[in-house]
Amino acid sequence: MAAAAVCRRLGKLGFGNNNASTIRRGFSSAHSHGFPLDRNLLNPVRGCRGNSDLVKETGNHVFLVDTLALARRLEARGLPLDQAEAITAVITEVLNDSLENVAQSVVSKTEMEKNEMIQETNLCKFKSEIQSKQEHHFSLLQREAEKMENVIDKTTEKMQNDIDKTRTDLRHEIDKVNAGQRLDWNLEKGYASDYFCFLYVYFSK
């Protein structure tokens, strides 16, 4: 795909189709010279004859293209120097665009660590909210249980008091009935004794 892009751009610059194989070979040579380097940035178009140029920085990496060696390789394959330099500049530009596209589509390690920290923070926050809600819910349940326990204790105490009062009232009524019955029995017994005494006196005469 990169070679095709180079060919299209060179076509716009006036290169014919007969140079396509040479261009592709030159692109392969440029690609084989790429490797990571420190954070330095130079113009990839100028200085083909005396210096090596750098592809633009993408993320945390910069890739080196030896444009001088590439131009000489193209010259060795029969291209004029000006065409070799133009092809080298276009290849470098295509590599820049490709690396920029890759950089846009790949998440950096820093972003991954940042997202991981955000996820961990959100997870800790979620756990804290769940724990807080559980503690609040447990506290509500505990208060409701204590309230129900107090109601049950009061109800039980009231029922016990009612039972004791009823028992006392019933015993009092029973005692009253028994006392009345004893009184009536004693009265009847006294009446009977008096009557028998009267009969005894009456029949003894």
One Martini backbone bead per residue (centre of mass of N, CA, C, O) as a GRO file, in nm:
protein
  205
    1MET     BB    1   0.057   0.063  -0.021
    2ALA     BB    2   0.300   0.256  -0.002
    3ALA     BB    3   0.400   0.218  -0.291
    4ALA     BB    4   0.141   0.320  -0.426
    5ALA     BB    5   0.154   0.602  -0.303
    6VAL     BB    6   0.422   0.679  -0.431
    7CYS     BB    7   0.333   0.648  -0.726
    8ARG     BB    8   0.108   0.859  -0.721
    9ARG     BB    9   0.288   1.102  -0.638
   10LEU     BB   10   0.488   1.076  -0.876
   11GLY     BB   11   0.277   1.115  -1.098
   12LYS     BB   12   0.223   1.414  -1.018
   13LEU     BB   13   0.542   1.485  -1.085
   14GLY     BB   14   0.597   1.310  -1.383
   15PHE     BB   15   0.623   1.015  -1.359
   16GLY     BB   16   0.649   0.722  -1.505
   17ASN     BB   17   0.566   0.377  -1.535
   18ASN     BB   18   0.870   0.275  -1.591
   19ASN     BB   19   0.948   0.341  -1.264
   20ALA     BB   20   0.801   0.142  -1.069
   21SER     BB   21   1.011  -0.077  -0.995
   22THR     BB   22   1.221   0.121  -0.883
   23ILE     BB   23   1.045   0.244  -0.663
   24ARG     BB   24   0.987  -0.015  -0.506
   25ARG     BB   25   1.281  -0.076  -0.443
   26GLY     BB   26   1.331   0.189  -0.293
   27PHE     BB   27   1.121   0.143  -0.072
   28SER     BB   28   1.243  -0.115   0.043
   29SER     BB   29   1.510   0.018   0.123
   30ALA     BB   30   1.390   0.228   0.318
   31HIS     BB   31   1.247   0.027   0.506
   32SER     BB   32   1.519  -0.128   0.588
   33HIS     BB   33   1.632   0.158   0.744
   34GLY     BB   34   1.441   0.132   0.986
   35PHE     BB   35   1.469   0.282   1.323
   36PRO     BB   36   1.496   0.360   1.636
   37LEU     BB   37   1.505   0.682   1.806
   38ASP     BB   38   1.541   0.965   1.927
   39ARG     BB   39   1.424   1.300   2.008
   40ASN     BB   40   1.431   1.394   1.676
   41LEU     BB   41   1.379   1.665   1.424
   42LEU     BB   42   1.363   1.662   1.070
   43ASN     BB   43   1.372   1.741   0.747
   44PRO     BB   44   1.277   1.509   0.484
   45VAL     BB   45   1.353   1.679   0.210
   46ARG     BB   46   1.617   1.792   0.285
   47GLY     BB   47   1.951   1.683   0.255
   48CYS     BB   48   2.027   1.421   0.074
   49ARG     BB   49   2.346   1.447   0.020
   50GLY     BB   50   2.463   1.485   0.343
   51ASN     BB   51   2.209   1.366   0.503
   52SER     BB   52   2.007   1.230   0.746
   53ASP     BB   53   1.668   1.164   0.785
   54LEU     BB   54   1.363   1.215   0.964
   55VAL     BB   55   1.095   1.094   1.078
   56LYS     BB   56   0.830   1.166   1.225
   57GLU     BB   57   0.694   1.175   1.520
   58THR     BB   58   0.544   0.884   1.703
   59GLY     BB   59   0.490   0.932   1.998
   60ASN     BB   60   0.790   0.768   2.135
   61HIS     BB   61   0.887   0.746   1.826
   62VAL     BB   62   1.170   0.739   1.593
   63PHE     BB   63   1.243   0.713   1.244
   64LEU     BB   64   1.501   0.613   1.033
   65VAL     BB   65   1.622   0.768   0.719
   66ASP     BB   66   1.856   0.703   0.466
   67THR     BB   67   1.858   0.921   0.210
   68LEU     BB   68   2.138   0.896   0.085
   69ALA     BB   69   2.140   0.590   0.038
   70LEU     BB   70   1.880   0.584  -0.128
   71ALA     BB   71   1.968   0.770  -0.359
   72ARG     BB   72   2.212   0.593  -0.446
   73ARG     BB   73   2.050   0.341  -0.515
   74LEU     BB   74   1.884   0.476  -0.738
   75GLU     BB   75   2.129   0.558  -0.907
   76ALA     BB   76   2.236   0.262  -0.943
   77ARG     BB   77   1.949   0.204  -1.113
   78GLY     BB   78   1.940   0.476  -1.323
   79LEU     BB   79   1.880   0.735  -1.179
   80PRO     BB   80   1.860   1.044  -1.145
   81LEU     BB   81   1.928   1.258  -0.896
   82ASP     BB   82   1.665   1.425  -0.889
   83GLN     BB   83   1.477   1.176  -0.885
   84ALA     BB   84   1.592   1.040  -0.634
   85GLU     BB   85   1.525   1.276  -0.444
   86ALA     BB   86   1.220   1.282  -0.498
   87ILE     BB   87   1.161   0.992  -0.414
   88THR     BB   88   1.272   1.016  -0.128
   89ALA     BB   89   1.076   1.237  -0.035
   90VAL     BB   90   0.815   1.076  -0.087
   91ILE     BB   91   0.877   0.835   0.093
   92THR     BB   92   0.903   0.999   0.353
   93GLU     BB   93   0.616   1.111   0.344
   94VAL     BB   94   0.469   0.839   0.351
   95LEU     BB   95   0.589   0.746   0.618
   96ASN     BB   96   0.475   0.971   0.782
   97ASP     BB   97   0.176   0.910   0.728
   98SER     BB   98   0.179   0.618   0.829
   99LEU     BB   99   0.275   0.680   1.119
  100GLU     BB  100   0.041   0.867   1.190
  101ASN     BB  101  -0.181   0.655   1.153
  102VAL     BB  102  -0.073   0.459   1.362
  103ALA     BB  103  -0.074   0.658   1.603
  104GLN     BB  104  -0.390   0.702   1.592
  105SER     BB  105  -0.460   0.373   1.626
  106VAL     BB  106  -0.264   0.371   1.874
  107VAL     BB  107  -0.223   0.304   2.202
  108SER     BB  108  -0.061   0.422   2.449
  109LYS     BB  109   0.084   0.346   2.744
  110THR     BB  110  -0.011   0.597   2.895
  111GLU     BB  111  -0.312   0.567   2.824
  112MET     BB  112  -0.346   0.287   2.944
  113GLU     BB  113  -0.265   0.367   3.233
  114LYS     BB  114  -0.478   0.585   3.263
  115ASN     BB  115  -0.724   0.401   3.214
  116GLU     BB  116  -0.657   0.207   3.443
  117MET     BB  117  -0.675   0.419   3.669
  118ILE     BB  118  -0.965   0.498   3.612
  119GLN     BB  119  -1.087   0.217   3.654
  120GLU     BB  120  -0.984   0.181   3.945
  121THR     BB  121  -1.125   0.430   4.056
  122ASN     BB  122  -1.412   0.345   3.978
  123LEU     BB  123  -1.406   0.079   4.135
  124CYS     BB  124  -1.353   0.200   4.415
  125LYS     BB  125  -1.601   0.381   4.412
  126PHE     BB  126  -1.808   0.152   4.378
  127LYS     BB  127  -1.731  -0.004   4.633
  128SER     BB  128  -1.783   0.231   4.828
  129GLU     BB  129  -2.083   0.265   4.760
  130ILE     BB  130  -2.173  -0.020   4.828
  131GLN     BB  131  -2.074  -0.019   5.122
  132SER     BB  132  -2.239   0.227   5.211
  133LYS     BB  133  -2.516   0.107   5.141
  134GLN     BB  134  -2.493  -0.143   5.319
  135GLU     BB  135  -2.454   0.006   5.586
  136HIS     BB  136  -2.716   0.167   5.569
  137HIS     BB  137  -2.906  -0.076   5.544
  138PHE     BB  138  -2.815  -0.216   5.806
  139SER     BB  139  -2.892   0.019   5.991
  140LEU     BB  140  -3.192   0.017   5.925
  141LEU     BB  141  -3.245  -0.276   6.009
  142GLN     BB  142  -3.150  -0.243   6.301
  143ARG     BB  143  -3.355  -0.026   6.380
  144GLU     BB  144  -3.606  -0.194   6.310
  145ALA     BB  145  -3.542  -0.427   6.502
  146GLU     BB  146  -3.540  -0.257   6.761
  147LYS     BB  147  -3.827  -0.153   6.731
  148MET     BB  148  -3.966  -0.431   6.728
  149GLU     BB  149  -3.855  -0.523   7.001
  150ASN     BB  150  -3.992  -0.300   7.166
  151VAL     BB  151  -4.281  -0.371   7.086
  152ILE     BB  152  -4.276  -0.661   7.190
  153ASP     BB  153  -4.206  -0.594   7.482
  154LYS     BB  154  -4.454  -0.415   7.537
  155THR     BB  155  -4.667  -0.623   7.462
  156THR     BB  156  -4.581  -0.840   7.663
  157GLU     BB  157  -4.611  -0.666   7.916
  158LYS     BB  158  -4.911  -0.601   7.879
  159MET     BB  159  -5.013  -0.891   7.875
  160GLN     BB  160  -4.904  -0.966   8.155
  161ASN     BB  161  -5.065  -0.751   8.308
  162ASP     BB  162  -5.343  -0.850   8.218
  163ILE     BB  163  -5.319  -1.133   8.335
  164ASP     BB  164  -5.268  -1.050   8.627
  165LYS     BB  165  -5.529  -0.888   8.660
  166THR     BB  166  -5.724  -1.114   8.589
  167ARG     BB  167  -5.632  -1.305   8.811
  168THR     BB  168  -5.696  -1.117   9.047
  169ASP     BB  169  -5.994  -1.074   8.984
  170LEU     BB  170  -6.073  -1.373   8.992
  171ARG     BB  171  -5.985  -1.429   9.283
  172HIS     BB  172  -6.168  -1.218   9.407
  173GLU     BB  173  -6.433  -1.339   9.310
  174ILE     BB  174  -6.398  -1.614   9.437
  175ASP     BB  175  -6.376  -1.512   9.725
  176LYS     BB  176  -6.655  -1.380   9.730
  177VAL     BB  177  -6.818  -1.634   9.672
  178ASN     BB  178  -6.712  -1.802   9.910
  179ALA     BB  179  -6.800  -1.607  10.129
  180GLY     BB  180  -7.101  -1.614  10.062
  181GLN     BB  181  -7.137  -1.916  10.094
  182ARG     BB  182  -7.048  -1.931  10.391
  183LEU     BB  183  -7.259  -1.740  10.499
  184ASP     BB  184  -7.505  -1.897  10.406
  185TRP     BB  185  -7.430  -2.159  10.553
  186ASN     BB  186  -7.430  -2.042  10.836
  187LEU     BB  187  -7.718  -1.944  10.833
  188GLU     BB  188  -7.851  -2.214  10.776
  189LYS     BB  189  -7.729  -2.355  11.020
  190GLY     BB  190  -7.859  -2.169  11.231
  191TYR     BB  191  -8.152  -2.217  11.152
  192ALA     BB  192  -8.151  -2.523  11.195
  193SER     BB  193  -8.072  -2.520  11.493
  194ASP     BB  194  -8.311  -2.354  11.591
  195TYR     BB  195  -8.530  -2.544  11.488
  196PHE     BB  196  -8.446  -2.797  11.646
  197CYS     BB  197  -8.479  -2.667  11.921
  198PHE     BB  198  -8.775  -2.604  11.897
  199LEU     BB  199  -8.869  -2.893  11.853
  200TYR     BB  200  -8.762  -3.008  12.115
  201VAL     BB  201  -8.922  -2.829  12.304
  202TYR     BB  202  -9.202  -2.889  12.199
  203PHE     BB  203  -9.190  -3.214  12.234
  204SER     BB  204  -9.119  -3.213  12.549
  205LYS     BB  205  -9.405  -3.123  12.671
   0.00000   0.00000   0.00000
